[in-house]
Amino acid sequence: MSDTSRVRARGRTSWRRFAVAAGLMTVLSGGILVMLSQGVMAASFMVSGQQFKVSADTLDATGFVNYGWIDQHADGSPQPVAVSAMRRAELRNLCQSVLTTLPIVGDISLKLTAGKDSPVVAENMFVDMAQLDGNATFTNIQIGRDASTLDKGPPGAKGLQGLFSQQADTVHIDNLRQVAWSTNAGSFKLTGLRMKISSGKDECF
């Protein structure tokens, strides 16, 4: 493999900064929300007001694309996100957690784990995130491609014309740490699934 076809990125990646660089400002948010309300663009679902955390020892994905977008809350307010979409992804030692604070009751944690012995497998997965940390290796990466012309990811994984995006044939991430607003997938196989709810703070990281 040539040096030009392989890129290695280490350390922290802030997708909040990516969203800003992609030009997702208030005017753009309003324009997308207008198009959503008029049915010009489809939203998969309204996102909740809670972020959740995801960690994995490794993620291996094919058909990776990344672009900025605007999700919508049930009250109509916009939520800038960075979308990472993959045709197929395998995650080892997956953890997903959400922390809720309720009056009187206090902190309540919901945690899901899977993929300790066999990897979790997702097909056509879209993750709308706020932040991602890890050590990543891409193959045949294209950085700065117009988001409307993406062609490596799942069907429909494209952004708006004129905006920044990137895509790669494959991506490998070690020590994945992610804060997200939503995830959806065509299929999601979780081997060794365990889910529990507990009082207090019990998050993935």
Contacts in CASP RR format, 6 or more apart in sequence:
PFRMAT RR
TARGET T0000
AUTHOR 0000-0000-0000
METHOD contacts of the structure
MODEL  1
MSDTSRVRARGRTSWRRFAVAAGLMTVLSGGILVMLSQGVMAASFMVSGQ
QFKVSADTLDATGFVNYGWIDQHADGSPQPVAVSAMRRAELRNLCQSVLT
TLPIVGDISLKLTAGKDSPVVAENMFVDMAQLDGNATFTNIQIGRDASTL
DKGPPGAKGLQGLFSQQADTVHIDNLRQVAWSTNAGSFKLTGLRMKISSG
KDECF
1 139 0 8 1.000
5 139 0 8 1.000
5 140 0 8 1.000
6 137 0 8 1.000
6 138 0 8 1.000
6 139 0 8 1.000
6 140 0 8 1.000
7 137 0 8 1.000
7 138 0 8 1.000
7 141 0 8 1.000
8 135 0 8 1.000
8 136 0 8 1.000
8 137 0 8 1.000
8 138 0 8 1.000
9 135 0 8 1.000
9 136 0 8 1.000
9 137 0 8 1.000
9 138 0 8 1.000
10 134 0 8 1.000
10 135 0 8 1.000
10 136 0 8 1.000
11 133 0 8 1.000
11 134 0 8 1.000
11 135 0 8 1.000
12 133 0 8 1.000
12 134 0 8 1.000
13 132 0 8 1.000
13 133 0 8 1.000
13 134 0 8 1.000
13 136 0 8 1.000
14 131 0 8 1.000
15 81 0 8 1.000
15 82 0 8 1.000
15 129 0 8 1.000
15 130 0 8 1.000
15 131 0 8 1.000
15 132 0 8 1.000
16 82 0 8 1.000
16 130 0 8 1.000
16 131 0 8 1.000
18 66 0 8 1.000
18 68 0 8 1.000
18 82 0 8 1.000
18 164 0 8 1.000
19 68 0 8 1.000
19 80 0 8 1.000
19 81 0 8 1.000
19 82 0 8 1.000
21 164 0 8 1.000
22 67 0 8 1.000
22 68 0 8 1.000
22 82 0 8 1.000
22 147 0 8 1.000
22 163 0 8 1.000
22 164 0 8 1.000
22 165 0 8 1.000
23 163 0 8 1.000
23 164 0 8 1.000
24 68 0 8 1.000
24 69 0 8 1.000
24 70 0 8 1.000
24 80 0 8 1.000
24 163 0 8 1.000
28 70 0 8 1.000
28 160 0 8 1.000
29 70 0 8 1.000
29 78 0 8 1.000
29 80 0 8 1.000
30 70 0 8 1.000
30 78 0 8 1.000
32 41 0 8 1.000
32 69 0 8 1.000
32 70 0 8 1.000
32 78 0 8 1.000
32 160 0 8 1.000
33 70 0 8 1.000
33 72 0 8 1.000
33 76 0 8 1.000
33 78 0 8 1.000
35 41 0 8 1.000
36 42 0 8 1.000
36 43 0 8 1.000
36 72 0 8 1.000
43 71 0 8 1.000
43 72 0 8 1.000
44 126 0 8 1.000
44 182 0 8 1.000
44 184 0 8 1.000
45 182 0 8 1.000
45 184 0 8 1.000
46 71 0 8 1.000
46 72 0 8 1.000
46 73 0 8 1.000
46 74 0 8 1.000
46 76 0 8 1.000
47 71 0 8 1.000
47 72 0 8 1.000
47 73 0 8 1.000
47 79 0 8 1.000
47 128 0 8 1.000
47 181 0 8 1.000
47 182 0 8 1.000
48 73 0 8 1.000
48 74 0 8 1.000
48 181 0 8 1.000
49 73 0 8 1.000
49 181 0 8 1.000
50 98 0 8 1.000
50 100 0 8 1.000
51 98 0 8 1.000
51 130 0 8 1.000
51 179 0 8 1.000
51 180 0 8 1.000
51 181 0 8 1.000
52 96 0 8 1.000
52 97 0 8 1.000
52 98 0 8 1.000
52 179 0 8 1.000
52 180 0 8 1.000
52 181 0 8 1.000
53 95 0 8 1.000
53 96 0 8 1.000
53 97 0 8 1.000
53 98 0 8 1.000
53 177 0 8 1.000
53 178 0 8 1.000
53 179 0 8 1.000
53 180 0 8 1.000
53 203 0 8 1.000
53 204 0 8 1.000
53 205 0 8 1.000
54 94 0 8 1.000
54 95 0 8 1.000
54 96 0 8 1.000
54 127 0 8 1.000
54 176 0 8 1.000
54 177 0 8 1.000
54 178 0 8 1.000
54 179 0 8 1.000
54 180 0 8 1.000
54 183 0 8 1.000
54 204 0 8 1.000
55 94 0 8 1.000
55 95 0 8 1.000
55 176 0 8 1.000
55 177 0 8 1.000
55 178 0 8 1.000
55 204 0 8 1.000
55 205 0 8 1.000
56 91 0 8 1.000
56 92 0 8 1.000
56 93 0 8 1.000
56 94 0 8 1.000
56 95 0 8 1.000
56 120 0 8 1.000
56 173 0 8 1.000
56 176 0 8 1.000
57 92 0 8 1.000
57 93 0 8 1.000
57 174 0 8 1.000
57 175 0 8 1.000
57 176 0 8 1.000
58 91 0 8 1.000
58 92 0 8 1.000
58 93 0 8 1.000
58 172 0 8 1.000
58 173 0 8 1.000
58 174 0 8 1.000
58 176 0 8 1.000
59 89 0 8 1.000
59 90 0 8 1.000
59 91 0 8 1.000
59 171 0 8 1.000
59 172 0 8 1.000
59 173 0 8 1.000
59 176 0 8 1.000
60 89 0 8 1.000
60 90 0 8 1.000
60 119 0 8 1.000
60 170 0 8 1.000
60 171 0 8 1.000
60 172 0 8 1.000
61 86 0 8 1.000
61 87 0 8 1.000
61 88 0 8 1.000
61 89 0 8 1.000
61 90 0 8 1.000
61 170 0 8 1.000
61 171 0 8 1.000
61 172 0 8 1.000
62 86 0 8 1.000
62 87 0 8 1.000
62 88 0 8 1.000
62 89 0 8 1.000
62 169 0 8 1.000
62 170 0 8 1.000
63 86 0 8 1.000
63 87 0 8 1.000
63 88 0 8 1.000
63 152 0 8 1.000
63 153 0 8 1.000
63 154 0 8 1.000
63 167 0 8 1.000
63 168 0 8 1.000
63 169 0 8 1.000
63 170 0 8 1.000
64 84 0 8 1.000
64 85 0 8 1.000
64 86 0 8 1.000
64 138 0 8 1.000
64 152 0 8 1.000
64 153 0 8 1.000
64 167 0 8 1.000
64 168 0 8 1.000
64 169 0 8 1.000
64 170 0 8 1.000
64 171 0 8 1.000
65 83 0 8 1.000
65 84 0 8 1.000
65 85 0 8 1.000
65 86 0 8 1.000
65 150 0 8 1.000
65 152 0 8 1.000
65 153 0 8 1.000
65 157 0 8 1.000
65 158 0 8 1.000
65 165 0 8 1.000
65 166 0 8 1.000
65 167 0 8 1.000
66 82 0 8 1.000
66 83 0 8 1.000
66 84 0 8 1.000
66 85 0 8 1.000
66 165 0 8 1.000
66 166 0 8 1.000
66 167 0 8 1.000
67 82 0 8 1.000
67 83 0 8 1.000
67 147 0 8 1.000
67 150 0 8 1.000
67 157 0 8 1.000
67 158 0 8 1.000
67 159 0 8 1.000
67 163 0 8 1.000
67 164 0 8 1.000
67 165 0 8 1.000
67 166 0 8 1.000
68 80 0 8 1.000
68 81 0 8 1.000
68 82 0 8 1.000
68 83 0 8 1.000
68 147 0 8 1.000
68 159 0 8 1.000
68 163 0 8 1.000
68 164 0 8 1.000
68 165 0 8 1.000
69 80 0 8 1.000
69 81 0 8 1.000
69 82 0 8 1.000
69 83 0 8 1.000
69 128 0 8 1.000
69 159 0 8 1.000
70 78 0 8 1.000
70 79 0 8 1.000
70 80 0 8 1.000
70 81 0 8 1.000
71 78 0 8 1.000
71 79 0 8 1.000
71 80 0 8 1.000
71 81 0 8 1.000
71 128 0 8 1.000
71 181 0 8 1.000
71 182 0 8 1.000
72 78 0 8 1.000
72 79 0 8 1.000
73 79 0 8 1.000
79 181 0 8 1.000
81 128 0 8 1.000
81 129 0 8 1.000
81 130 0 8 1.000
81 181 0 8 1.000
81 182 0 8 1.000
82 128 0 8 1.000
82 129 0 8 1.000
82 130 0 8 1.000
82 132 0 8 1.000
83 126 0 8 1.000
83 127 0 8 1.000
83 128 0 8 1.000
83 129 0 8 1.000
83 157 0 8 1.000
83 159 0 8 1.000
84 126 0 8 1.000
84 127 0 8 1.000
84 129 0 8 1.000
84 132 0 8 1.000
85 124 0 8 1.000
85 125 0 8 1.000
85 126 0 8 1.000
85 127 0 8 1.000
85 153 0 8 1.000
85 154 0 8 1.000
85 157 0 8 1.000
86 122 0 8 1.000
86 124 0 8 1.000
86 125 0 8 1.000
86 153 0 8 1.000
86 154 0 8 1.000
86 171 0 8 1.000
87 123 0 8 1.000
87 124 0 8 1.000
87 152 0 8 1.000
87 153 0 8 1.000
87 154 0 8 1.000
88 121 0 8 1.000
88 122 0 8 1.000
88 123 0 8 1.000
88 124 0 8 1.000
89 121 0 8 1.000
89 122 0 8 1.000
89 125 0 8 1.000
90 119 0 8 1.000
90 120 0 8 1.000
90 121 0 8 1.000
90 122 0 8 1.000
91 115 0 8 1.000
91 119 0 8 1.000
91 120 0 8 1.000
91 122 0 8 1.000
91 176 0 8 1.000
92 115 0 8 1.000
92 116 0 8 1.000
92 119 0 8 1.000
92 120 0 8 1.000
93 113 0 8 1.000
93 115 0 8 1.000
93 116 0 8 1.000
94 112 0 8 1.000
94 113 0 8 1.000
94 114 0 8 1.000
94 115 0 8 1.000
94 120 0 8 1.000
94 190 0 8 1.000
95 111 0 8 1.000
95 112 0 8 1.000
95 113 0 8 1.000
95 204 0 8 1.000
95 205 0 8 1.000
96 111 0 8 1.000
96 112 0 8 1.000
96 113 0 8 1.000
96 204 0 8 1.000
97 109 0 8 1.000
97 110 0 8 1.000
97 111 0 8 1.000
97 112 0 8 1.000
97 202 0 8 1.000
97 203 0 8 1.000
97 204 0 8 1.000
98 109 0 8 1.000
98 110 0 8 1.000
99 107 0 8 1.000
99 108 0 8 1.000
99 109 0 8 1.000
99 201 0 8 1.000
99 203 0 8 1.000
100 107 0 8 1.000
100 108 0 8 1.000
100 109 0 8 1.000
100 110 0 8 1.000
101 107 0 8 1.000
101 108 0 8 1.000
102 108 0 8 1.000
105 199 0 8 1.000
106 199 0 8 1.000
106 200 0 8 1.000
107 199 0 8 1.000
107 200 0 8 1.000
107 201 0 8 1.000
108 197 0 8 1.000
108 198 0 8 1.000
108 199 0 8 1.000
108 200 0 8 1.000
109 197 0 8 1.000
109 198 0 8 1.000
109 199 0 8 1.000
109 200 0 8 1.000
109 201 0 8 1.000
109 202 0 8 1.000
109 203 0 8 1.000
110 195 0 8 1.000
110 196 0 8 1.000
110 197 0 8 1.000
111 195 0 8 1.000
111 196 0 8 1.000
111 197 0 8 1.000
111 198 0 8 1.000
111 202 0 8 1.000
111 203 0 8 1.000
111 204 0 8 1.000
112 190 0 8 1.000
112 193 0 8 1.000
112 194 0 8 1.000
112 195 0 8 1.000
113 193 0 8 1.000
113 194 0 8 1.000
113 195 0 8 1.000
114 120 0 8 1.000
114 190 0 8 1.000
114 191 0 8 1.000
114 192 0 8 1.000
114 193 0 8 1.000
114 194 0 8 1.000
115 190 0 8 1.000
115 191 0 8 1.000
115 192 0 8 1.000
116 192 0 8 1.000
117 191 0 8 1.000
117 192 0 8 1.000
118 191 0 8 1.000
118 192 0 8 1.000
119 191 0 8 1.000
120 188 0 8 1.000
120 189 0 8 1.000
120 190 0 8 1.000
120 191 0 8 1.000
121 187 0 8 1.000
121 188 0 8 1.000
121 189 0 8 1.000
122 185 0 8 1.000
122 186 0 8 1.000
122 187 0 8 1.000
122 188 0 8 1.000
122 189 0 8 1.000
123 185 0 8 1.000
123 186 0 8 1.000
123 187 0 8 1.000
123 188 0 8 1.000
124 154 0 8 1.000
124 155 0 8 1.000
124 185 0 8 1.000
124 186 0 8 1.000
124 187 0 8 1.000
125 154 0 8 1.000
125 183 0 8 1.000
125 184 0 8 1.000
125 185 0 8 1.000
125 186 0 8 1.000
125 188 0 8 1.000
126 154 0 8 1.000
126 157 0 8 1.000
126 182 0 8 1.000
126 183 0 8 1.000
126 184 0 8 1.000
126 185 0 8 1.000
127 178 0 8 1.000
127 180 0 8 1.000
127 182 0 8 1.000
127 183 0 8 1.000
128 180 0 8 1.000
128 181 0 8 1.000
128 182 0 8 1.000
128 183 0 8 1.000
129 178 0 8 1.000
129 179 0 8 1.000
129 180 0 8 1.000
129 181 0 8 1.000
130 179 0 8 1.000
130 180 0 8 1.000
130 181 0 8 1.000
131 178 0 8 1.000
131 179 0 8 1.000
132 176 0 8 1.000
132 177 0 8 1.000
132 178 0 8 1.000
132 179 0 8 1.000
133 175 0 8 1.000
133 176 0 8 1.000
133 177 0 8 1.000
133 178 0 8 1.000
134 173 0 8 1.000
134 174 0 8 1.000
134 175 0 8 1.000
134 176 0 8 1.000
134 177 0 8 1.000
135 173 0 8 1.000
135 174 0 8 1.000
135 175 0 8 1.000
136 171 0 8 1.000
136 172 0 8 1.000
136 173 0 8 1.000
136 174 0 8 1.000
137 171 0 8 1.000
137 172 0 8 1.000
137 173 0 8 1.000
138 168 0 8 1.000
138 170 0 8 1.000
138 171 0 8 1.000
139 168 0 8 1.000
139 169 0 8 1.000
139 170 0 8 1.000
139 171 0 8 1.000
140 168 0 8 1.000
140 169 0 8 1.000
140 170 0 8 1.000
141 166 0 8 1.000
141 167 0 8 1.000
141 168 0 8 1.000
142 166 0 8 1.000
142 167 0 8 1.000
142 168 0 8 1.000
143 166 0 8 1.000
144 164 0 8 1.000
144 165 0 8 1.000
144 166 0 8 1.000
145 165 0 8 1.000
145 166 0 8 1.000
145 167 0 8 1.000
146 161 0 8 1.000
146 162 0 8 1.000
146 163 0 8 1.000
146 165 0 8 1.000
147 158 0 8 1.000
147 159 0 8 1.000
147 160 0 8 1.000
147 161 0 8 1.000
147 162 0 8 1.000
147 163 0 8 1.000
147 164 0 8 1.000
147 165 0 8 1.000
148 158 0 8 1.000
148 159 0 8 1.000
148 160 0 8 1.000
148 161 0 8 1.000
148 162 0 8 1.000
148 163 0 8 1.000
149 158 0 8 1.000
150 157 0 8 1.000
150 158 0 8 1.000
150 159 0 8 1.000
150 165 0 8 1.000
150 167 0 8 1.000
151 167 0 8 1.000
152 167 0 8 1.000
152 168 0 8 1.000
152 169 0 8 1.000
153 167 0 8 1.000
159 165 0 8 1.000
177 204 0 8 1.000
177 205 0 8 1.000
END
